[in-house]
Structure formats: structure tokens, C-alpha cells
Amino acid sequence: MIADLKPYPATKDSGVPWLGKVPEHWKDLRARYLFREIDRRSQAGAETHLSMSQALGLVPRSMVEQGTLVSESYAGGKLCGEGDLVLNRLKAHLGVFAMAKQTGVVSPDYTVLRGIRPMVVQYFEHVLRSPACRHELRVRAKGIVEGFWRLYTDDFHEIRLPVPPIDEQSAIVRFLNHVDRLVWRHIRAKQKLVKLLEEQRQAIIHRAVTRGLDPNVCLKPSGVEWLGEVPQHWSIARLKVIATEVVDCLHATPVYSEGGPYPAIRTADVQPGQLLLDQACRVDERHYREWTARMVPLEGDILYTREGERFGIAALVPPDTKLCISQRMMAFRIDPKHNSAYVMWQINCQHVYSQAAADLIGAAAPHVNVERIRNFWLALPPRSEQDQIVSAVEETNEVPLAAIRRAREEISLLREYRTRLIADVVTGKLDVREAATTLPDEADELEAVYEAEEVAHEEEDQGDELEALEDLRQAAHAEADK
């Protein structure tokens, strides 16, 4: 069906640079002729609090509350009604628009828009989240530093948007909902495979770094509640004893630079044993020096996530890489008497995670106390055995790692395909009118979509606006203190 889609038979130049040619029978209108801003405020904040999620759109906060900051009161928040279009003014250039599926209260820094003519609001939600339109939004947003940019209503109203006939808007939305279901089903299958492979890897690693490679080794009680028994000839030591440096990040948000040469590692960029350097935000020379004043991370140093939903994950700094840690991160330098890769793998194990979780601070935005981290108990074989364990772990994990990489690449391609297809359909490059008439009626799969996105975390930093606002607040304080 999708492969059979064809362009519209007749098109015209829209006169809108980001939009290009559109079907001859479509209109294009400034947003002011489509939407008006609604600014009604909650008195007591008792309404259902709705939060923005890239995966789900605008949903009750209870669906996305884990790992985010919680406001004490929503009194003074903006009220929205079912079918309103809501945008996060600070993230409009990222396409953070969503249609409200129910009434509720949203952040005062959101903009609530209501249609002023018959329309299918979800169609315009897709348009505003498309890459070409996001570029137009980025141009119109105002601010000195990215992250502080805002899209004001007057500027939004000047954007020209494609307007198909309303029955065609319905057909497009019906078709795209069907595509979404197909894509997310495939993504969920790939993510379940990744989860199983990760569990297999973790079991291999845990066994090796807590029991060694000899299945017949004599064991002794470790004396550590979370660790249990260890080989008789191993010792137990705290992290601070085997580390020459245990460095926390600056308690602020670095100023990112799109063309900066230095990766600034966030929690989203760390997976057990691996840094995702390609997706990391960048900083310039000045901010790199500022964020490495306490310690310049070198090859073999351990980077550790100490805050947020993704706390307790460690990876090594790879060779020939200059980087710094961003907010919510720590860096450890291990004494050369020990193999830092062995220590890193052990930090990723459940017995260390349990130590970190023992006294978490902040239920909504958990973070591990630095002193707790310095006092992690670790099992330590002799250095030669550490080296053997690391070699065995790396060799044994080659096959599952390759399978995980393939699955993640396929997930990435599926997401890219979905984004391109949606953009082509909502801007009139592909005609879906006939295809939409042949689609079966399908139940909503909102929770399944959320499950897929929750497992993936690739879009973590575009999730809830409250954590971003806290980052910006801290950055503003940091600038003011200078």
C-alpha cells in the first residue's frame, strides 16, 4: 500500500520556501487565520496536569512522571480543552507541539491554541512537527542562546501552513495513524530483542566480575549485603580507595554550541560500557576548559551517570577523544594498579546499582549522593585476573553487541522512514486519499507507543519541559554569578 503511493496529479508553487509545491487544490494560510491563543488560568491547580511527551503528545503527567521534576502546585497554569493545540514555547523549534486529547492544566510557559475554522487539529500537529516546518519555527524563535529561544504567538501567527480540504485532512490523519501503528509494532519487536540481548550481556558480565572465570573457585562471604560471596582470594575495597580522582560535574548546564568540537556527555549519551558520541551535544573551547577545570577526562577514565532516571550507568572514555562531562555526570580515574575497564563493568552491575539506590535523594528526579558513590564497595581480584576477566567479557559480548547494534540501526532507520513519510504526506508530496479509504478500523495503541518510546530513551532530552526549565534556571543563575 505505502509503496504504491504517488504524487498528486496537479501541483502549484505555494510561494512558501519551506513548503515548496503543494497540490493545486490546497490552500496555504497564515497561522493567525487558523488558530487563536487561549489564555485561561487555573485557580487552584486541581485539574488534571498534562505534560508534553515526544512519544505520546500531551498526556496526564502520571504517564511520564518518573525521572522528572514535579511542581508543588499547578495553580496559575494554563487551561486547555480537548482538541486544543498546545506548544512548548521554549521547544517549538524542536516540533514540540501536541493536540490535547482531554481537558487539563499545562505549564504557564506553554501556548494554548484553538482552531477558528473547521479543521482536523491532528493534521496541523503533524505539519508543525515536520523537519521543514521546524526549521521555519527555528528561524522565527527569538533568543540569544539556544535553549532560551521562545516562539511568541505573534511570530507563530505569521507562519504560512498548508491547508487541504477538511475531508482530506481526515484522510491524511487516518493514513498516518495507520503508519504509526505499523512502525511502532516493528520498533517494539526490535526493542524487545535488544532488551533480551542486554539481559544476556549483563548476566555474563555480572558472573565474570563477581565470581571470576573459574567455575570451581572457592568462595567466601564478601561482608557486603548486595554482593554476597566472592572468590576466596579476592579483596573488597571502596571506590575511593582505588580511584585517584572522583569528580562531580559543575552544578549548572553548559552552553552548547552546534559546531563545537568537544562532546559534552549527558546521561542520555551513556549506555553500559559505551558512550554515544555521535548524538552528544557539543561545546566550544571556552566552555570545554571551564567544564574540565576540575579534571580533563582521559582515555580509560570512567564516566558515571549520577542523576535522573538513567542514574547508575558507567562507560569508559575511548581513545583519542577529548570530551567533558555535562550536568548530572561524574568522572572517575582509577589507580593504574587496577584495570579501569574491570572497575567500569563492575559499576554497571546490580550489586553496585543497589548500593547507589539505597539512599536516593529526590523521588521525582533521583540523584545519588557523591559520598555514597565514593564509598561503593567493589570486588577486586588481582590485576592479572582483572585483565583476563575484561578480555573474556569483551570476547563473549561481541556477538550480542553486534546484534544489538544491528537492531538499533534498524530502529533508527524505521524512525527516519516514519519522519520522512509523514513530512511528504502532510506537505502534499504524496497522495494518500485512495489508500486511506482501504484501511481497516483500528483501536488506539497509545500505551503501546509509549512502551516503545520508554524502552528506547533516544529522545530523552526532549521529553518533559520541567526538567529543561530547571536546567535553564540553573544556567541563568550561573551566568548571573559570573
JOBELUR-V833340 format. One line per field, one symbol per residue. phi: phi as a letter, one per 30 degrees, with the letter a starting at -180 (. if undefined). A space follows every 50 residues. Layout:
phi=???
This chain:
phi=.ddddbdddbbbddicedcidbeecdcbbdddccbbdcbccddciddedc bdbddcicbeeedbddibdcddbcdjdddbcejdccbdedbedcidcadd cadlcbedcdcccbdcaeacedddededcdeddddddddddcldcejcdb cdeddddddcbdbdedddeddddddddddedddddddddddddedddddd eddddedddcbiccdcddcbddicedcidbedcdcbbdeddccdbbccdd dacdddbecddcdcdcddccbeibccddcddcbdeddddddcddaddcej dccbdcbidcdicbacdddhbcabccdibbbbcceedbdddddddddddd ddedddddbeciddbdbcdeddddcedbdbdeeddedddddddddddedd dddddddddddddddddedddeddddcidbcceddddcdddbddcedddd edddddhecedcdcddddddeddddddddddd
